[in-house]
Amino acid sequence: LDKYNIFAEATVTKHAGFLRFTYPKSNENGVIFNFSRRIAGHADFESVKIVNSSRIEGHIHCTPNGGGFGRGNGKIAYELYFALELSSPMKRWSFFENEEIIDPSSDLYEGEDVGLVAYFDTDELTIKCAISYVDEAGARLNFSSECEGADFDTVKSSAQEKWDNALSCIDIDTDNETDKAIFYTCLYHALLDPREVADAD
């Protein structure tokens, strides 16, 4: 992230996303969570709870009114539940709605455009977030199945191996590197955004 000189990395499991941020040396570093954003749209309602200074849980209600798949033309509605853990505890935090800061002492906030600003003492932060389309218990189960004790670099290697396997389903025989790049980019796009909607159980 050039503006702030933050090195950002991302990787995934079936039901979870991992982010790792390496900050420049500082007394305080931060993250902004925007819980209302989604692909090609925004959520209709978000409920976010600070379980403790290292754990955040909640759910997000999405309907076609906020856009999303096909910019809302797919008429898809769903609930998304999440369980999120931080490698270092939040030193302090504040909720915001419609870009306005709310009382920073709150542990629970619900609304239509909910976000959270969190501050840390660390120069490296890993965020693990498991999701479920079923319920809160499903998000917690997916977290315990795929995130607890998981190391960022090990998860990254596993994700790389899965993508290598997926992209090796077709081999093309050509010496033209441009054609090869175009073909495998198209194959990648055909496989993009796979979703496992069933929970780990």
C-alpha positions in Angstrom: 0.0 0.0 0.0 2.2 2.8 -1.4 0.5 5.7 0.3 1.3 4.4 3.8 4.3 2.2 2.9 2.5 -0.9 4.3 3.4 -4.3 2.8 0.1 -6.2 2.5 -0.3 -9.9 1.8 -3.4 -12.1 1.4 -4.2 -15.8 1.2 -7.1 -18.1 1.7 -8.5 -21.5 2.8 -11.9 -22.9 1.8 -13.9 -20.8 4.3 -11.4 -18.2 5.5 -9.2 -15.3 4.4 -5.8 -14.3 5.9 -4.3 -10.8 5.7 -0.8 -9.9 6.9 0.3 -6.3 7.1 3.9 -5.2 7.8 4.0 -1.6 8.8 6.9 0.9 8.9 8.3 1.4 12.4 5.8 3.4 14.4 4.4 3.9 17.9 0.9 3.1 16.6 -0.5 1.4 13.5 -4.1 0.9 12.4 -6.6 -0.9 10.2 -9.9 0.3 8.9 -12.6 -2.5 8.6 -15.5 -1.6 6.3 -18.1 -4.3 6.9 -20.7 -2.9 4.5 -18.6 -3.3 1.3 -19.0 -6.2 -1.0 -18.3 -7.0 -4.7 -20.2 -4.5 -6.9 -22.3 -3.1 -4.0 -22.9 -2.7 -0.3 -24.7 -4.6 2.4 -28.0 -3.6 3.8 -27.3 -4.2 7.5 -24.3 -5.1 9.6 -24.0 -6.3 13.2 -20.5 -6.2 14.6 -19.5 -7.3 18.1 -16.1 -6.9 19.8 -15.8 -10.2 21.7 -12.5 -9.2 23.2 -9.5 -7.0 22.0 -8.3 -9.8 19.6 -11.7 -11.2 18.4 -14.5 -9.7 16.4 -17.7 -11.5 15.3 -20.8 -10.5 13.4 -23.1 -10.9 10.5 -23.9 -9.0 7.3 -27.3 -8.9 5.6 -27.2 -8.6 1.8 -30.1 -8.1 -0.6 -30.2 -7.1 -4.3 -31.0 -3.6 -3.2 -27.3 -3.1 -2.3 -26.1 -4.4 -5.7 -23.7 -7.4 -5.5 -23.8 -10.2 -8.0 -24.8 -8.9 -11.4 -25.1 -5.4 -9.7 -28.3 -6.7 -8.1 -29.8 -8.2 -11.3 -29.2 -11.7 -10.0 -31.8 -11.1 -7.2 -29.6 -12.8 -4.7 -30.1 -12.3 -1.0 -28.0 -13.9 1.7 -26.6 -13.7 5.3 -22.9 -13.7 5.8 -21.5 -14.6 9.3 -17.9 -14.1 10.3 -15.4 -14.8 13.1 -12.3 -12.7 13.0 -9.1 -12.9 15.0 -6.2 -10.5 15.3 -2.6 -11.6 16.0 -2.2 -8.6 18.3 -4.8 -7.1 20.5 -6.4 -3.8 19.6 -5.0 -1.0 21.7 -8.1 1.0 21.1 -10.9 1.1 18.6 -13.9 3.2 17.4 -17.0 2.2 15.3 -18.1 4.4 12.5 -21.3 4.7 10.4 -21.5 6.6 7.2 -17.9 7.7 7.9 -18.8 9.3 11.2 -17.1 8.1 14.4 -19.4 6.6 17.0 -18.8 6.4 20.8 -15.5 4.6 21.0 -16.5 2.7 24.2 -19.0 0.5 22.4 -18.5 -3.3 22.0 -21.5 -3.8 19.7 -22.7 -1.7 16.8 -25.5 -2.3 14.2 -26.4 -0.3 11.2 -26.3 0.2 7.5 -22.8 1.4 6.8 -20.8 0.1 9.8 -17.0 0.1 10.0 -14.3 -0.1 12.7 -11.0 1.7 13.1 -8.6 -0.3 15.2 -5.1 0.7 16.5 -2.2 -1.6 17.4 1.2 -1.4 19.0 2.7 -4.0 16.6 4.6 -3.5 13.3 3.2 -6.8 11.9 -0.4 -7.8 12.1 -2.1 -10.9 10.8 -5.9 -11.1 10.5 -7.7 -14.4 10.1 -11.4 -14.3 9.2 -13.7 -17.3 8.7 -17.1 -16.9 7.1 -20.3 -19.0 7.0 -23.5 -18.6 5.0 -25.3 -20.6 7.6 -24.9 -19.1 11.1 -22.6 -17.7 13.7 -21.8 -21.2 15.0 -20.8 -22.2 11.5 -18.4 -19.2 11.2 -16.8 -20.2 14.6 -16.6 -23.9 13.5 -14.9 -22.9 10.2 -12.5 -20.7 12.1 -11.5 -23.5 14.5 -11.2 -25.9 11.6 -9.1 -23.8 9.3 -7.6 -20.8 11.2 -6.7 -21.9 14.7 -3.0 -22.7 14.8 -2.6 -22.0 11.1 0.5 -20.2 9.9 0.2 -17.6 7.2 3.0 -19.0 5.1 1.8 -22.6 5.3 -1.7 -21.5 4.3 -0.2 -19.5 1.4 1.7 -22.6 0.1 -1.4 -24.7 0.4 -3.5 -22.1 -1.6 -0.8 -21.9 -4.2 -0.8 -25.7 -4.6 -4.6 -25.8 -5.0 -4.4 -23.1 -7.7 -1.6 -24.9 -9.5 -3.7 -28.1 -9.5 -6.8 -26.3 -10.8 -4.8 -24.5 -13.6 -3.1 -27.8 -14.6 -6.4 -29.3 -15.7 -5.6 -28.3 -19.3 -2.1 -28.1 -20.9 -1.5 -26.3 -24.1 1.4 -27.0 -26.4 2.8 -23.7 -27.7 6.1 -21.8 -27.7 4.2 -18.5 -27.9 4.4 -17.1 -24.4 1.7 -14.4 -25.1 -0.8 -17.1 -26.2 0.0 -19.1 -23.1 -0.5 -16.1 -20.8 -3.8 -15.3 -22.5 -5.0 -18.9 -22.2 -4.1 -19.4 -18.5 -5.5 -15.9 -17.6 -8.8 -16.9 -19.2 -8.8 -20.3 -17.4 -8.0 -18.5 -14.1 -11.0 -16.2 -14.7 -13.3 -19.1 -15.5 -12.3 -20.6 -12.1 -12.4 -17.2 -10.2 -14.1 -16.8 -6.9 -15.0 -20.4 -6.0 -17.4 -20.6 -3.1 -17.8 -23.4 -0.6 -21.3 -22.6 0.9 -21.4 -25.6 3.2 -19.6 -25.3 6.5 -16.8 -27.6 7.6 -19.3 -30.0 9.2 
